[in-house]
Amino acid sequence: MTEYLDVDGGTIAYEVTGSGPLIVLAHGMGDSREAYRQMIPALAAAGHRVAAVDLRGCGESGTDWPAWSRTAIAGDLLAVIRHLGGPAVLVGHSVSGGAATIAAAREPELVTAVVELAPFTRKQSIRLGDLRVKRFRQGMLRLLGAGVFGSVPLWRSYLDVAYPGVKPADWAERLDRIEARLREPGRMKAMQSMGRSAPTDAGAQLGNVRCPVLVVMGTQDPDWADPYAEGAAVVDALPSGLGRLEMIEGAGHYPHDQFPDETVSLVLAFLRSDAARA
């Protein structure tokens, strides 16, 4: 059941499943909390209270916001955690991976651990050699086109590249639901605005994080020519010993939707570890 929280500037939609220690799930741009539909039951069954959030401008959240940065998204996530009586483990995908970094650095008493799925958490730069990687070239052209032109067909085409090989069982229906959402007033504008926000604010906070961090990357993620190198760079920018990197073979930019069981296993093993409990 959808619940709503008024935050400065708008309304955030979320839903809560299960009971136990709190986990907050935040999706990437152009998506909704539905991205975690396959992980929520397993996390709840493992003894967690799971709050799946629609980012500002996405899903059932409001569309009229003054800012779209990772810092702004972090403020929304912290507001949800406070409202639900945190602290919480914060899981963020792509743009909200960077937001999770900022939230953990800003209010360490509210965030006990962070999981970053294919996160945009550092300043990005493209080298000439990167364009020789076919999946990166294909993904970037579609991603940039969708952002520049506000094109839903190009976004659907990007998603086909971002989910290489394995597709969820409800793939056709999922694409149709994503398209329907993006055609609602203000939704595509929100995605474009998020896409234009640089991750430098998140990168500046990596060294200030004090809780354990798990970074999960797909080996076939088209958003980077070398996904392993990007994940390793995030871990290296954290204080020594706090971060760890896990790769999911064959996954693209949505490991949690392509390989939900493997992603859940990695998350639960991370949370059971001594580092996460500390």
N, C-alpha and C positions, 0 to 999 in steps of 0.2 A: 504494500500500500504506500502510495506516495505521500511524503510529508514535506512541509515547506518551512524554510527558515528565512526570515527577513534579515538581510545584511545591509550594511551601508551601501546604498546605490541600487539595490535590487533584491530579488528573491531566489534562493537556492533550493532546488528540489533534491530529495534523497529518499531512500528507503532502507529500513533496518530489518535484518533477518538474524534469528538465533539469539543466543545469550552467552555471556562469558567475556573475556578480555576483548576490547574493542579493536577492530580493524576497519580503517576507512579506505575505500577504493575510489580512485579518481582516474578518469579516462583521458584519452587524447583529443585533439581538436577534430571537429567535424563528426563527433561520435556522441554517445550517451552512456549512461550507466549500464545499458544493455550489453556493452562490451564484456562485462564480467558475469553475464548470465550463467555461464558454465562453471565458474569458479565459486560463486556464492554458496550453493548448496554444500559443496565439499568443505569449505572453510567453516560454515555453520555447524556441519556435522562433526568437525574436529574440535568443537567447543568454543567457538568465537562468536561474538556479536559483530555482525558485518554490516557496515553502513556504506552503501553504494551511492555516490554523489553525481548529480549532473552538474558539470562545470557551468559557470556563468555563460549565458547565451546558448546553451546546449540542452538537449533533451526536453525536460519540462521546466527548467529554470528560466528566469526572466531574460529578456534580450536587451534591455535598456541599461547599459552600464557605461561608466565614464572611462574605464581602463580595461585593458586585456592582457596585461603583462603577467609573467609568472609570479611576480610579487603580489599582484592583485588576487590571482587565483589562490596563492598561499594564504592570504587573509581570509578568504572564504572557507578554505579547508580547516583552518584553525578555529573559525567561528563554529563550524559544525562539530568539531571535536569538543570544544567547550560546552556547547549546547547538550551534547550527549554524555557529558560527565567524564571525559577523557581521564587519563592519557590514552593514546592510541598508537597502534602501528599504522603507518601511512604508506599506502601503495599508490604510486603514480606512474602513468604511462605517457611516454613522449613528452608533450608540453608540461603535463602535470608531474612528470618526474622531476623537472626543474623546480616546479612549485613545491614539491615535497621537500626538496633540499632546503629551500628558503624557509619553509615552515619549521623544519627541525632546527635550523640555526637560530631562528628568531625566538622560538618558545620551546626550549628543550624539555621543560617540565611537562609539556603536552604531547610530545612525540617520543616514544620509547625505541622505535626502530623504523627504518625506511626501506622500502623495496622500490627500486626504479626499474621499470620495464621499458627497454629501448628508449632511454631518456635523452631529451635535448636539454642538457644541463651545462654545456660549455659553449663558448664562442666557436662558430663554425667557419671553416675555410675550405675551399675546393682547390685541389691541386690538379694540374693538367693530366697527370696520370690517372686520377680518379675517373675521368670521363672514358677511359678505356674499359672500365668495368661495365658490362652491358646492363646488368640489373640496376646499378646505380644510375646510369644514364637514362634508362627507361623510367625509373621511378621519379627522378628529379624533373624530367620534362613534363610529366603528367602532374606532379605536385605543384610545380611552378605555374603551369597553365591553369589549374583549378583555382589557385590563389589569385592570380592576376585577373583572370576573366570571370571569376565566380561561376565556373562551369561545373554543374553537377555531373554531366557525362564524363568529363575529365577526371573528376574525383572518383567515380566508379571505376574508371580505367586504372587509376593509381592503386586503388584497393586491390584490384586483381593482381597487380605486380607485388603489392605489399603482403599478400597472402600466397606465396609461391607454393605450388604443389598441393599440400593438404588444405582443404577448405572445410569449414564447419558444416555439419549436416544440414543446417537451415540457411545455407549461404544465399540462395536466391531471395528468400524472404528477408534476410538480414540486409542485403543491399537495397531492397525495395523500402524497408523501414528507414534506413539511413537517408535515402533519397527523399522520402516523404518529409522527414524532419527538416532537411536542408532547404526544402522548398517553402517551408513556413516563413512568414515575415521575420526578418532579422537574423535568421539562423546562418545563412551563408555569409552575411556581413560579419557575424561573430567569428566564423572560421577564418575568414580573410584577415581580420584584425589580429587574431591569435598568431596566424602565420607570419605576420609582419613584425611581431614582437621578438626581439633578439634575446637569446638565453644568457646574455652577459650578467644579468642580475643574479641568476642562479649560480653561474660559475664563480662569482665573487664571494658566494657564501659557502662554497664547498669546504674551505679550510676552517669554517666556524661550526661545522656539524660535530656533535658530541655523542651521538648514538650510533649503533651499528647500522651499516648500509649494505644491502644486497643489490647488485646490479645484474639484471638478466638481459641478455642480448640474443637475437637469433642469428645464426651463421649466414643466412641469406637475406638479411635486412637490406632493402634497396635504398634506405636513407643514408647509408654510409658505404663507401667503397670497401672499407675494412671495419666491420662492426666490432670485432674483437679489440682492435686498437682504440676505438672510441670508448668502449666500456672500460678498458684498462686505464685510459687517461682519466676517466671520472674517478676510478678507485685511487689512482695515484695522487689526485688532487685533494683527497680527503686526508684528515690526520692519520698518521701511521697506525695500521692495525684495525681500523674501523670498517674498511670496505672489503668486499669480496665480489668476484665476478663469476657468473655462471653463463655458459653458452648452451643454447638449445639447438641441436643439429636440425637443419632444414627449416627452421622458423624464419619468418620475415619480420615485419615491423609490429606484428600483433601476436607475440608468443602466447599470451594468455588466452587468446581466442582460437588459435590454431592447435596449440598443445596445452589445454587447460589442466589436464591431469599432471603433466610433468611440471608445469608452472606451480601448481598447488603444492606438489611434493617438495619443490625447491623452497617455497615460502615457509612451509611448516617445518622443514628441517632447519632452516635458518632461525626460525623463532624458538626452536627447541635447543639451539646451541647455547653454550655458556656465554658467548659474546653477546647474543641478543638478550638473554636473561639479565645480564649485568647492566 
